[in-house]
Amino acid sequence: MRLNIKATNLELTPRVKEYVQKKMDMLDKYLGKLKVINASAEISKTTKHHKKGEIYLAEVNISLGSDLLRVEKTEKDLFKAVDKVKDHLELVIKKYKDKKIDRKKKKQKLGAM
């Protein structure tokens, strides 16, 4: 999957960029034949107002035609945040595909009557 990666309040090192890309590439098998129009990921550090430690935010938006799949997670570790986003996005994709299949089956049943 072609992914636009953006970093806010932290440096986008090659290691981080490669990690995010690798995790999002794992989702290709779940997307299957769905046509991805645009995919973007944003990672950021949101520590300006926190008293203890750094908090990282990972957000991924996948545009599938007129539908948008969006997941956002915060965590104390950047890599854990990316992992959580990937895991949750996997569930969102599965749910989206099931919903599409159910709609298609209902449409076929109505057309057969």
N, CA, C and O atoms as a printed pandas DataFrame, in Angstrom:
     atom_number atom_name residue_name chain_id  residue_number  x_coord  y_coord  z_coord
0              1         N          MET        A               1    0.847   -1.165    0.000
1              2        CA          MET        A               1    0.000    0.000    0.000
2              3         C          MET        A               1    0.898    1.235    0.000
3              4         O          MET        A               1    1.862    1.319    0.761
4              5         N          ARG        A               2    0.569    2.180   -0.856
5              6        CA          ARG        A               2    1.309    3.440   -0.909
6              7         C          ARG        A               2    0.790    4.331    0.207
7              8         O          ARG        A               2   -0.405    4.619    0.279
8              9         N          LEU        A               3    1.693    4.765    1.075
9             10        CA          LEU        A               3    1.309    5.454    2.293
10            11         C          LEU        A               3    2.043    6.780    2.416
11            12         O          LEU        A               3    3.262    6.834    2.252
12            13         N          ASN        A               4    1.311    7.848    2.703
13            14        CA          ASN        A               4    1.919    9.142    2.995
14            15         C          ASN        A               4    2.096    9.228    4.504
15            16         O          ASN        A               4    1.124    9.136    5.255
16            17         N          ILE        A               5    3.341    9.406    4.949
17            18        CA          ILE        A               5    3.624    9.438    6.382
18            19         C          ILE        A               5    4.045   10.847    6.772
19            20         O          ILE        A               5    4.906   11.455    6.136
20            21         N          LYS        A               6    3.420   11.351    7.833
21            22        CA          LYS        A               6    3.709   12.694    8.319
22            23         C          LYS        A               6    4.069   12.611    9.798
23            24         O          LYS        A               6    3.451   11.854   10.548
24            25         N          ALA        A               7    5.067   13.386   10.220
25            26        CA          ALA        A               7    5.460   13.430   11.630
26            27         C          ALA        A               7    5.260   14.850   12.152
27            28         O          ALA        A               7    5.603   15.823   11.480
28            29         N          THR        A               8    4.703   14.957   13.356
29            30        CA          THR        A               8    4.475   16.251   13.992
30            31         C          THR        A               8    5.151   16.245   15.363
31            32         O          THR        A               8    4.946   15.326   16.156
32            33         N          ASN        A               9    5.935   17.247   15.631
33            34        CA          ASN        A               9    6.657   17.409   16.903
34            35         C          ASN        A               9    7.670   16.305   17.180
35            36         O          ASN        A               9    8.055   16.094   18.330
36            37         N          LEU        A              10    8.102   15.606   16.151
37            38        CA          LEU        A              10    9.184   14.636   16.278
38            39         C          LEU        A              10    9.814   14.416   14.912
39            40         O          LEU        A              10    9.222   14.728   13.879
40            41         N          GLU        A              11   11.019   13.878   14.926
41            42        CA          GLU        A              11   11.743   13.666   13.673
42            43         C          GLU        A              11   11.332   12.329   13.061
43            44         O          GLU        A              11   11.285   11.306   13.744
44            45         N          LEU        A              12   11.039   12.359   11.780
45            46        CA          LEU        A              12   10.674   11.135   11.059
46            47         C          LEU        A              12   11.953   10.463   10.570
47            48         O          LEU        A              12   12.423   10.726    9.463
48            49         N          THR        A              13   12.504    9.598   11.406
49            50        CA          THR        A              13   13.739    8.900   11.064
50            51         C          THR        A              13   13.427    7.775   10.083
51            52         O          THR        A              13   12.287    7.315   10.010
52            53         N          PRO        A              14   14.426    7.332    9.334
53            54        CA          PRO        A              14   14.196    6.209    8.410
54            55         C          PRO        A              14   13.688    4.958    9.142
55            56         O          PRO        A              14   12.882    4.205    8.596
56            57         N          ARG        A              15   14.155    4.741   10.364
57            58        CA          ARG        A              15   13.724    3.571   11.146
58            59         C          ARG        A              15   12.224    3.650   11.438
59            60         O          ARG        A              15   11.506    2.663   11.275
60            61         N          VAL        A              16   11.755    4.813   11.867
61            62        CA          VAL        A              16   10.330    4.996   12.191
62            63         C          VAL        A              16    9.488    4.881   10.927
63            64         O          VAL        A              16    8.450    4.220   10.920
64            65         N          LYS        A              17    9.939    5.525    9.866
65            66        CA          LYS        A              17    9.206    5.488    8.596
66            67         C          LYS        A              17    9.074    4.059    8.076
67            68         O          LYS        A              17    8.004    3.645    7.630
68            69         N          GLU        A              18   10.175    3.313    8.140
69            70        CA          GLU        A              18   10.185    1.923    7.681
70            71         C          GLU        A              18    9.258    1.062    8.545
71            72         O          GLU        A              18    8.559    0.190    8.029
72            73         N          TYR        A              19    9.252    1.309    9.858
73            74        CA          TYR        A              19    8.404    0.541   10.775
74            75         C          TYR        A              19    6.923    0.772   10.472
75            76         O          TYR        A              19    6.140   -0.175   10.397
76            77         N          VAL        A              20    6.552    2.035   10.300
77            78        CA          VAL        A              20    5.155    2.365   10.006
78            79         C          VAL        A              20    4.736    1.742    8.675
79            80         O          VAL        A              20    3.656    1.160    8.570
80            81         N          GLN        A              21    5.591    1.865    7.663
81            82        CA          GLN        A              21    5.282    1.300    6.341
82            83         C          GLN        A              21    5.130   -0.211    6.413
83            84         O          GLN        A              21    4.219   -0.777    5.809
84            85         N          LYS        A              22    6.033   -0.873    7.160
85            86        CA          LYS        A              22    5.983   -2.331    7.283
86            87         C          LYS        A              22    4.679   -2.773    7.943
87            88         O          LYS        A              22    4.053   -3.733    7.493
88            89         N          LYS        A              23    4.268   -2.086    9.001
89            90        CA          LYS        A              23    3.033   -2.446    9.703
90            91         C          LYS        A              23    1.806   -2.224    8.816
91            92         O          LYS        A              23    0.882   -3.038    8.824
92            93         N          MET        A              24    1.791   -1.146    8.065
93            94        CA          MET        A              24    0.640   -0.867    7.205
94            95         C          MET        A              24    0.603   -1.818    6.005
95            96         O          MET        A              24   -0.474   -2.145    5.506
96            97         N          ASP        A              25    1.775   -2.261    5.543
97            98        CA          ASP        A              25    1.820   -3.238    4.449
98            99         C          ASP        A              25    1.189   -4.564    4.871
99           100         O          ASP        A              25    0.684   -5.311    4.033
100          101         N          MET        A              26    1.219   -4.852    6.169
101          102        CA          MET        A              26    0.606   -6.089    6.666
102          103         C          MET        A              26   -0.908   -6.085    6.467
103          104         O          MET        A              26   -1.535   -7.144    6.458
104          105         N          LEU        A              27   -1.492   -4.909    6.309
105          106        CA          LEU        A              27   -2.946   -4.797    6.145
106          107         C          LEU        A              27   -3.396   -5.097    4.717
107          108         O          LEU        A              27   -4.590   -5.276    4.476
108          109         N          ASP        A              28   -2.465   -5.153    3.770
109          110        CA          ASP        A              28   -2.820   -5.411    2.371
110          111         C          ASP        A              28   -3.614   -6.704    2.203
111          112         O          ASP        A              28   -4.539   -6.767    1.393
112          113         N          LYS        A              29   -3.252   -7.736    2.970
113          114        CA          LYS        A              29   -3.953   -9.019    2.818
114          115         C          LYS        A              29   -5.413   -8.914    3.262
115          116         O          LYS        A              29   -6.261   -9.660    2.771
116          117         N          TYR        A              30   -5.718   -7.996    4.185
117          118        CA          TYR        A              30   -7.098   -7.816    4.633
118          119         C          TYR        A              30   -7.890   -6.942    3.661
119          120         O          TYR        A              30   -9.100   -7.106    3.505
120          121         N          LEU        A              31   -7.196   -6.022    3.017
121          122        CA          LEU        A              31   -7.872   -5.150    2.056
122          123         C          LEU        A              31   -8.290   -5.919    0.813
123          124         O          LEU        A              31   -9.325   -5.623    0.216
124          125         N          GLY        A              32   -7.493   -6.901    0.422
125          126        CA          GLY        A              32   -7.834   -7.728   -0.724
126          127         C          GLY        A              32   -8.038   -6.925   -1.988
127          128         O          GLY        A              32   -7.134   -6.216   -2.429
128          129         N          LYS        A              33   -9.237   -7.031   -2.584
129          130        CA          LYS        A              33   -9.528   -6.354   -3.852
130          131         C          LYS        A              33  -10.060   -4.934   -3.671
131          132         O          LYS        A              33  -10.358   -4.258   -4.656
132          133         N          LEU        A              34  -10.183   -4.476   -2.431
133          134        CA          LEU        A              34  -10.655   -3.114   -2.206
134          135         C          LEU        A              34   -9.656   -2.122   -2.784
135          136         O          LEU        A              34   -8.446   -2.270   -2.617
136          137         N          LYS        A              35  -10.176   -1.117   -3.459
137          138        CA          LYS        A              35   -9.308   -0.134   -4.093
138          139         C          LYS        A              35   -9.037    1.022   -3.126
139          140         O          LYS        A              35   -9.944    1.770   -2.759
140          141         N          VAL        A              36   -7.773    1.148   -2.723
141          142        CA          VAL        A              36   -7.362    2.222   -1.812
142          143         C          VAL        A              36   -7.072    3.464   -2.640
143          144         O          VAL        A              36   -6.156    3.468   -3.462
144          145         N          ILE        A              37   -7.852    4.516   -2.423
145          146        CA          ILE        A              37   -7.667    5.773   -3.136
146          147         C          ILE        A              37   -6.521    6.568   -2.524
147          148         O          ILE        A              37   -5.662    7.086   -3.238
148          149         N          ASN        A              38   -6.516    6.661   -1.200
149          150        CA          ASN        A              38   -5.489    7.426   -0.506
150          151         C          ASN        A              38   -5.272    6.813    0.875
151          152         O          ASN        A              38   -6.229    6.425    1.545
152          153         N          ALA        A              39   -4.024    6.727    1.292
153          154        CA          ALA        A              39   -3.708    6.227    2.623
154          155         C          ALA        A              39   -2.683    7.164    3.250
155          156         O          ALA        A              39   -1.648    7.458    2.652
156          157         N          SER        A              40   -2.982    7.629    4.459
157          158        CA          SER        A              40   -2.048    8.520    5.125
158          159         C          SER        A              40   -1.917    8.138    6.593
159          160         O          SER        A              40   -2.865    7.672    7.224
160          161         N          ALA        A              41   -0.719    8.348    7.113
161          162        CA          ALA        A              41   -0.447    8.074    8.523
162          163         C          ALA        A              41    0.212    9.304    9.121
163          164         O          ALA        A              41    1.046    9.954    8.490
164          165         N          GLU        A              42   -0.172    9.607   10.334
165          166        CA          GLU        A              42    0.461   10.717   11.038
166          167         C          GLU        A              42    0.888   10.220   12.408
167          168         O          GLU        A              42    0.102    9.619   13.140
168          169         N          ILE        A              43    2.141   10.481   12.741
169          170        CA          ILE        A              43    2.634   10.161   14.070
170          171         C          ILE        A              43    3.079   11.464   14.702
171          172         O          ILE        A              43    3.682   12.312   14.044
172          173         N          SER        A              44    2.782   11.614   15.965
173          174        CA          SER        A              44    3.145   12.866   16.622
174          175         C          SER        A              44    3.408   12.642   18.102
175          176         O          SER        A              44    2.991   11.644   18.689
176          177         N          LYS        A              45    4.109   13.598   18.681
177          178        CA          LYS        A              45    4.382   13.591   20.104
178          179         C          LYS        A              45    3.535   14.699   20.716
179          180         O          LYS        A              45    3.651   15.860   20.324
180          181         N          THR        A              46    2.689   14.346   21.669
181          182        CA          THR        A              46    1.799   15.332   22.284
182          183         C          THR        A              46    2.147   15.446   23.760
183          184         O          THR        A              46    1.387   14.983   24.610
184          185         N          THR        A              47    3.283   16.056   24.076
185          186        CA          THR        A              47    3.763   16.084   25.454
186          187         C          THR        A              47    3.736   17.463   26.083
187          188         O          THR        A              47    4.104   17.602   27.249
188          189         N          LYS        A              48    3.323   18.465   25.374
189          190        CA          LYS        A              48    3.399   19.832   25.877
190          191         C          LYS        A              48    2.582   20.043   27.159
191          192         O          LYS        A              48    2.960   20.861   27.997
192          193         N          HIS        A              49    1.483   19.325   27.320
193          194        CA          HIS        A              49    0.628   19.551   28.472
194          195         C          HIS        A              49    0.609   18.384   29.469
195          196         O          HIS        A              49   -0.139   18.413   30.446
196          197         N          HIS        A              50    1.430   17.365   29.219
197          198        CA          HIS        A              50    1.462   16.212   30.116
198          199         C          HIS        A              50    2.536   16.401   31.183
199          200         O          HIS        A              50    3.608   16.941   30.908
200          201         N          LYS        A              51    2.245   15.961   32.381
201          202        CA          LYS        A              51    3.205   16.113   33.477
202          203         C          LYS        A              51    4.183   14.950   33.560
203          204         O          LYS        A              51    5.319   15.124   34.002
204          205         N          LYS        A              52    3.750   13.767   33.138
205          206        CA          LYS        A              52    4.611   12.595   33.251
206          207         C          LYS        A              52    4.873   11.988   31.876
207          208         O          LYS        A              52    3.957   11.481   31.229
208          209         N          GLY        A              53    6.116   12.043   31.438
209          210        CA          GLY        A              53    6.534   11.355   30.232
210          211         C          GLY        A              53    5.960   11.891   28.939
211          212         O          GLY        A              53    5.215   12.870   28.912
212          213         N          GLU        A              54    6.332   11.219   27.881
213          214        CA          GLU        A              54    5.901   11.597   26.536
214          215         C          GLU        A              54    4.730   10.720   26.115
215          216         O          GLU        A              54    4.685    9.531   26.430
216          217         N          ILE        A              55    3.795   11.315   25.407
217          218        CA          ILE        A              55    2.651   10.590   24.869
218          219         C          ILE        A              55    2.719   10.707   23.347
219          220         O          ILE        A              55    2.851   11.803   22.803
220          221         N          TYR        A              56    2.628    9.565   22.671
221          222        CA          TYR        A              56    2.689    9.541   21.212
222          223         C          TYR        A              56    1.309    9.219   20.648
223          224         O          TYR        A              56    0.539    8.454   21.228
224          225         N          LEU        A              57    1.029    9.815   19.519
225          226        CA          LEU        A              57   -0.236    9.609   18.827
226          227         C          LEU        A              57    0.067    9.031   17.452
227          228         O          LEU        A              57    0.935    9.527   16.733
228          229         N          ALA        A              58   -0.654    7.982   17.098
229          230        CA          ALA        A              58   -0.557    7.409   15.754
230          231         C          ALA        A              58   -1.958    7.408   15.161
231          232         O          ALA        A              58   -2.914    6.949   15.787
232          233         N          GLU        A              59   -2.062    7.927   13.949
233          234        CA          GLU        A              59   -3.358    8.039   13.282
234          235         C          GLU        A              59   -3.203    7.588   11.839
235          236         O          GLU        A              59   -2.244    7.961   11.165
236          237         N          VAL        A              60   -4.152    6.781   11.366
237          238        CA          VAL        A              60   -4.122    6.310    9.981
238          239         C          VAL        A              60   -5.491    6.533    9.360
239          240         O          VAL        A              60   -6.515    6.202    9.958
240          241         N          ASN        A              61   -5.504    7.093    8.166
241          242        CA          ASN        A              61   -6.720    7.305    7.387
242          243         C          ASN        A              61   -6.570    6.559    6.063
243          244         O          ASN        A              61   -5.589    6.750    5.344
244          245         N          ILE        A              62   -7.540    5.716    5.747
245          246        CA          ILE        A              62   -7.537    4.997    4.477
246          247         C          ILE        A              62   -8.832    5.341    3.753
247          248         O          ILE        A              62   -9.928    5.096    4.258
248          249         N          SER        A              63   -8.688    5.910    2.570
249          250        CA          SER        A              63   -9.836    6.302    1.764
250          251         C          SER        A              63  -10.128    5.210    0.744
251          252         O          SER        A              63   -9.286    4.880   -0.090
252          253         N          LEU        A              64  -11.331    4.657    0.823
253          254        CA          LEU        A              64  -11.773    3.605   -0.103
254          255         C          LEU        A              64  -12.969    4.146   -0.874
255          256         O          LEU        A              64  -14.115    3.943   -0.475
256          257         N          GLY        A              65  -12.703    4.821   -1.957
257          258        CA          GLY        A              65  -13.791    5.422   -2.716
258          259         C          GLY        A              65  -14.455    6.513   -1.906
259          260         O          GLY        A              65  -13.821    7.505   -1.547
260          261         N          SER        A              66  -15.735    6.327   -1.618
261          262        CA          SER        A              66  -16.462    7.332   -0.841
262          263         C          SER        A              66  -16.404    7.051    0.662
263          264         O          SER        A              66  -16.912    7.843    1.455
264          265         N          ASP        A              67  -15.801    5.953    1.055
265          266        CA          ASP        A              67  -15.713    5.583    2.464
266          267         C          ASP        A              67  -14.329    5.893    3.031
267          268         O          ASP        A              67  -13.326    5.820    2.320
268          269         N          LEU        A              68  -14.285    6.237    4.308
269          270        CA          LEU        A              68  -13.035    6.547    4.992
270          271         C          LEU        A              68  -12.918    5.676    6.233
271          272         O          LEU        A              68  -13.812    5.657    7.079
272          273         N          LEU        A              69  -11.812    4.959    6.334
273          274        CA          LEU        A              69  -11.521    4.173    7.529
274          275         C          LEU        A              69  -10.452    4.938    8.303
275          276         O          LEU        A              69   -9.384    5.231    7.766
276          277         N          ARG        A              70  -10.741    5.263    9.575
277          278        CA          ARG        A              70   -9.833    6.089   10.359
278          279         C          ARG        A              70   -9.656    5.494   11.743
279          280         O          ARG        A              70  -10.629    5.145   12.411
280          281         N          VAL        A              71   -8.388    5.381   12.174
281          282        CA          VAL        A              71   -8.078    4.869   13.502
282          283         C          VAL        A              71   -7.006    5.758   14.114
283          284         O          VAL        A              71   -6.069    6.183   13.437
284          285         N          GLU        A              72   -7.160    6.033   15.409
285          286        CA          GLU        A              72   -6.221    6.886   16.128
286          287         C          GLU        A              72   -5.985    6.275   17.506
287          288         O          GLU        A              72   -6.933    5.902   18.197
288          289         N          LYS        A              73   -4.722    6.174   17.899
289          290        CA          LYS        A              73   -4.373    5.606   19.212
290          291         C          LYS        A              73   -3.258    6.425   19.843
291          292         O          LYS        A              73   -2.394    6.956   19.145
292          293         N          THR        A              74   -3.282    6.526   21.175
293          294        CA          THR        A              74   -2.203    7.184   21.915
294          295         C          THR        A              74   -1.560    6.165   22.839
295          296         O          THR        A              74   -2.213    5.253   23.347
296          297         N          GLU        A              75   -0.265    6.345   23.040
297          298        CA          GLU        A              75    0.497    5.397   23.853
298          299         C          GLU        A              75    1.773    6.082   24.334
299          300         O          GLU        A              75    2.193    7.087   23.761
300          301         N          LYS        A              76    2.386    5.545   25.376
301          302        CA          LYS        A              76    3.633    6.108   25.899
302          303         C          LYS        A              76    4.827    5.760   25.031
303          304         O          LYS        A              76    5.870    6.408   25.123
304          305         N          ASP        A              77    4.688    4.742   24.187
305          306        CA          ASP        A              77    5.754    4.327   23.268
306          307         C          ASP        A              77    5.250    4.468   21.831
307          308         O          ASP        A              77    4.154    4.012   21.505
308          309         N          LEU        A              78    6.044    5.093   20.988
309          310        CA          LEU        A              78    5.654    5.337   19.598
310          311         C          LEU        A              78    5.347    4.036   18.864
311          312         O          LEU        A              78    4.348    3.944   18.151
312          313         N          PHE        A              79    6.193    3.044   19.033
313          314        CA          PHE        A              79    6.025    1.788   18.311
314          315         C          PHE        A              79    4.787    1.019   18.795
315          316         O          PHE        A              79    4.127    0.346   18.003
316          317         N          LYS        A              80    4.475    1.118   20.086
317          318        CA          LYS        A              80    3.253    0.494   20.601
318          319         C          LYS        A              80    2.018    1.169   20.016
319          320         O          LYS        A              80    1.026    0.507   19.710
320          321         N          ALA        A              81    2.083    2.485   19.864
321          322        CA          ALA        A              81    0.955    3.222   19.279
322          323         C          ALA        A              81    0.718    2.768   17.843
323          324         O          ALA        A              81   -0.426    2.571   17.433
324          325         N          VAL        A              82    1.793    2.604   17.082
325          326        CA          VAL        A              82    1.676    2.138   15.688
326          327         C          VAL        A              82    1.114    0.721   15.656
327          328         O          VAL        A              82    0.267    0.411   14.819
328          329         N          ASP        A              83    1.574   -0.136   16.552
329          330        CA          ASP        A              83    1.065   -1.511   16.622
330          331         C          ASP        A              83   -0.428   -1.536   16.944
331          332         O          ASP        A              83   -1.186   -2.292   16.335
332          333         N          LYS        A              84   -0.848   -0.708   17.900
333          334        CA          LYS        A              84   -2.262   -0.667   18.276
334          335         C          LYS        A              84   -3.126   -0.170   17.119
335          336         O          LYS        A              84   -4.226   -0.677   16.900
336          337         N          VAL        A              85   -2.630    0.817   16.381
337          338        CA          VAL        A              85   -3.369    1.325   15.222
338          339         C          VAL        A              85   -3.519    0.224   14.183
339          340         O          VAL        A              85   -4.599    0.038   13.623
340          341         N          LYS        A              86   -2.443   -0.502   13.924
341          342        CA          LYS        A              86   -2.497   -1.585   12.937
342          343         C          LYS        A              86   -3.512   -2.650   13.355
343          344         O          LYS        A              86   -4.319   -3.102   12.543
344          345         N          ASP        A              87   -3.463   -3.044   14.627
345          346        CA          ASP        A              87   -4.375   -4.078   15.114
346          347         C          ASP        A              87   -5.837   -3.621   15.031
347          348         O          ASP        A              87   -6.707   -4.383   14.610
348          349         N          HIS        A              88   -6.094   -2.390   15.429
349          350        CA          HIS        A              88   -7.468   -1.881   15.397
350          351         C          HIS        A              88   -7.939   -1.688   13.952
351          352         O          HIS        A              88   -9.097   -1.958   13.632
352          353         N          LEU        A              89   -7.049   -1.228   13.092
353          354        CA          LEU        A              89   -7.410   -1.032   11.688
354          355         C          LEU        A              89   -7.734   -2.365   11.019
355          356         O          LEU        A              89   -8.598   -2.430   10.144
356          357         N          GLU        A              90   -7.050   -3.414   11.427
357          358        CA          GLU        A              90   -7.344   -4.750   10.911
358          359         C          GLU        A              90   -8.795   -5.114   11.223
359          360         O          GLU        A              90   -9.506   -5.626   10.358
360          361         N          LEU        A              91   -9.235   -4.854   12.448
361          362        CA          LEU        A              91  -10.625   -5.139   12.836
362          363         C          LEU        A              91  -11.606   -4.266   12.064
363          364         O          LEU        A              91  -12.658   -4.739   11.633
364          365         N          VAL        A              92  -11.262   -2.988   11.889
365          366        CA          VAL        A              92  -12.133   -2.067   11.155
366          367         C          VAL        A              92  -12.290   -2.518    9.703
367          368         O          VAL        A              92  -13.392   -2.466    9.156
368          369         N          ILE        A              93  -11.206   -2.957    9.079
369          370        CA          ILE        A              93  -11.261   -3.428    7.684
370          371         C          ILE        A              93  -12.142   -4.674    7.578
371          372         O          ILE        A              93  -12.971   -4.773    6.673
372          373         N          LYS        A              94  -11.965   -5.620    8.499
373          374        CA          LYS        A              94  -12.775   -6.843    8.479
374          375         C          LYS        A              94  -14.263   -6.505    8.635
375          376         O          LYS        A              94  -15.110   -7.050    7.928
376          377         N          LYS        A              95  -14.562   -5.612    9.558
377          378        CA          LYS        A              95  -15.949   -5.209    9.788
378          379         C          LYS        A              95  -16.523   -4.515    8.552
379          380         O          LYS        A              95  -17.671   -4.754    8.179
380          381         N          TYR        A              96  -15.725   -3.662    7.922
381          382        CA          TYR        A              96  -16.143   -2.950    6.713
382          383         C          TYR        A              96  -16.455   -3.936    5.583
383          384         O          TYR        A              96  -17.474   -3.812    4.903
384          385         N          LYS        A              97  -15.563   -4.917    5.394
385          386        CA          LYS        A              97  -15.783   -5.899    4.329
386          387         C          LYS        A              97  -17.012   -6.754    4.603
387          388         O          LYS        A              97  -17.776   -7.046    3.683
388          389         N          ASP        A              98  -17.220   -7.165    5.865
389          390        CA          ASP        A              98  -18.407   -7.946    6.219
390          391         C          ASP        A              98  -19.677   -7.154    5.933
391          392         O          ASP        A              98  -20.662   -7.696    5.432
392          393         N          LYS        A              99  -19.641   -5.881    6.254
393          394        CA          LYS        A              99  -20.785   -5.014    6.025
394          395         C          LYS        A              99  -21.084   -4.908    4.527
395          396         O          LYS        A              99  -22.243   -4.966    4.117
396          397         N          LYS        A             100  -20.034   -4.754    3.712
397          398        CA          LYS        A             100  -20.199   -4.673    2.252
398          399         C          LYS        A             100  -20.793   -5.967    1.699
399          400         O          LYS        A             100  -21.677   -5.931    0.843
400          401         N          ILE        A             101  -20.313   -7.100    2.185
401          402        CA          ILE        A             101  -20.791   -8.404    1.713
402          403         C          ILE        A             101  -22.257   -8.589    2.102
403          404         O          ILE        A             101  -23.063   -9.055    1.297
404          405         N          ASP        A             102  -22.601   -8.218    3.348
405          406        CA          ASP        A             102  -23.995   -8.338    3.792
406          407         C          ASP        A             102  -24.918   -7.490    2.941
407          408         O          ASP        A             102  -26.002   -7.944    2.574
408          409         N          ARG        A             103  -24.517   -6.272    2.619
409          410        CA          ARG        A             103  -25.337   -5.398    1.770
410          411         C          ARG        A             103  -25.541   -6.016    0.395
411          412         O          ARG        A             103  -26.638   -5.969   -0.162
412          413         N          LYS        A             104  -24.474   -6.595   -0.146
413          414        CA          LYS        A             104  -24.541   -7.198   -1.471
414          415         C          LYS        A             104  -25.505   -8.392   -1.471
415          416         O          LYS        A             104  -26.287   -8.562   -2.406
416          417         N          LYS        A             105  -25.444   -9.212   -0.420
417          418        CA          LYS        A             105  -26.330  -10.383   -0.320
418          419         C          LYS        A             105  -27.788   -9.956   -0.192
419          420         O          LYS        A             105  -28.672  -10.545   -0.815
420          421         N          LYS        A             106  -28.035   -8.924    0.621
421          422        CA          LYS        A             106  -29.408   -8.431    0.785
422          423         C          LYS        A             106  -29.949   -7.892   -0.530
423          424         O          LYS        A             106  -31.119   -8.091   -0.858
424          425         N          LYS        A             107  -29.093   -7.208   -1.278
425          426        CA          LYS        A             107  -29.492   -6.641   -2.556
426          427         C          LYS        A             107  -29.853   -7.774   -3.546
427          428         O          LYS        A             107  -30.823   -7.669   -4.298
428          429         N          GLN        A             108  -29.057   -8.844   -3.528
429          430        CA          GLN        A             108  -29.313   -9.974   -4.416
430          431         C          GLN        A             108  -30.628  -10.671   -4.050
431          432         O          GLN        A             108  -31.380  -11.091   -4.930
432          433         N          LYS        A             109  -30.897  -10.789   -2.746
433          434        CA          LYS        A             109  -32.148  -11.432   -2.312
434          435         C          LYS        A             109  -33.350  -10.615   -2.742
435          436         O          LYS        A             109  -34.349  -11.169   -3.201
436          437         N          LEU        A             110  -33.261   -9.309   -2.597
437          438        CA          LEU        A             110  -34.364   -8.445   -3.000
438          439         C          LEU        A             110  -34.577   -8.474   -4.512
439          440         O          LEU        A             110  -35.709   -8.409   -4.990
440          441         N          GLY        A             111  -33.477   -8.573   -5.260
441          442        CA          GLY        A             111  -33.575   -8.632   -6.716
442          443         C          GLY        A             111  -34.163   -9.958   -7.204
443          444         O          GLY        A             111  -34.780   -9.996   -8.269
444          445         N          ALA        A             112  -33.985  -11.036   -6.453
445          446        CA          ALA        A             112  -34.475  -12.351   -6.838
446          447         C          ALA        A             112  -35.975  -12.501   -6.572
447          448         O          ALA        A             112  -36.621  -13.369   -7.160
448          449         N          MET        A             113  -36.522  -11.682   -5.711
449          450        CA          MET        A             113  -37.943  -11.801   -5.372
450          451         C          MET        A             113  -38.835  -11.217   -6.401
451          452         O          MET        A             113  -40.056  -11.246   -6.249
